[in-house]
Amino acid sequence: MMHEIIRFEQVSYTYEDGREALRNLSVSLHSGEKVAVLGENGAGKSTFFLLCNGVLHPTRGQVFLEGVPVTQKRQSLTALRRKVGFVFQDPDVQLLAGTVEEEISFGPLNLGWDEATVRKAVEQSIANLRLEAFRTRAPQYLSGGEKKRVSIADVLAMSPALILLDEPASSLDPMHTQLLEQNLAMLESRGIALLISTHDVNFAWRWADRVLLFHAGTLMADTTPDAVFSDPNLLAACGLTQPTLYSVSRILGLPQPIHTLEELEQQYTRQR
């Protein structure tokens, strides 16, 4: 059974220059969910992520972690960041240590775990992300795809309930993009909720079971991918297009839109 991890109640955030980045946001995120966060640049997606992880604090409204109000006290923020991990778009922002092994141990050590618990968490995270060959390497000198794996391992070592990923496939080549999606499937199999900010509507269509669509600081839709991408007026208002396979489904007159090339092949085979 899914349980609530984080909840926003009428949350707004205004930056120091007076720009209101989010207004009156009410939304809940639950265990096991795969959520795509869509919207144009400046729509409020990054601000939403920073509020989820406690980097920012609401100007108005309240954030709750498992039903408990989040405050700016150290204990409250530590609990939030223990449960909600953040994988930045640029891994170089996140990677600071001298070796991959030291990098992955940084979070658990900051949580005050004992040495044996930290060691176990680091080893599990290295194994899950297949980083055994990189443990003594300096993360700053790895490839973009390898850095992304290390940054996910960073977060995974703290056993989060929810992981936020900001444009995780940006700048990755096709091979590392495929590997990233395999890693996402691994995280999903562990029951971790995944919240991914992306401009890639094709990825959102085939991967997500829920879409949060932002526009100009307002949550315009919180629903299924089918409901979002079947609404041309909503897409036009938010600067989005329909995914390729959704459009193909309509062109071919299929009874249900397809989400993957495998589904397209199966449909084509049945119709022959």
Secondary structure, 3 states (H helix, E strand, C coil): CCCEEEEEEEEEEECCCCCEEEEEEEEEEECCCEEEEECCCCCCHHHHHHHHCCCCCCCEEEEEECCEECCCCHHHHHHHHHHEEEECCCHHHCCCCCCHHHHHHHHHHHCCCCHHHHHHHHHHHHHHCCCHHHCCCCHHHCCHHHHHHHHHHHHHCCCCCEEEEECCCCCCCHHHHHHHHHHHHHHHHCCCEEEEECCCHHHHHHHCCEEEEEECCEEEEEECHHHHHCCHHHHHHCCCCCCHHHHHHHHCCCCCCCCCHHHHHHHHHHHC
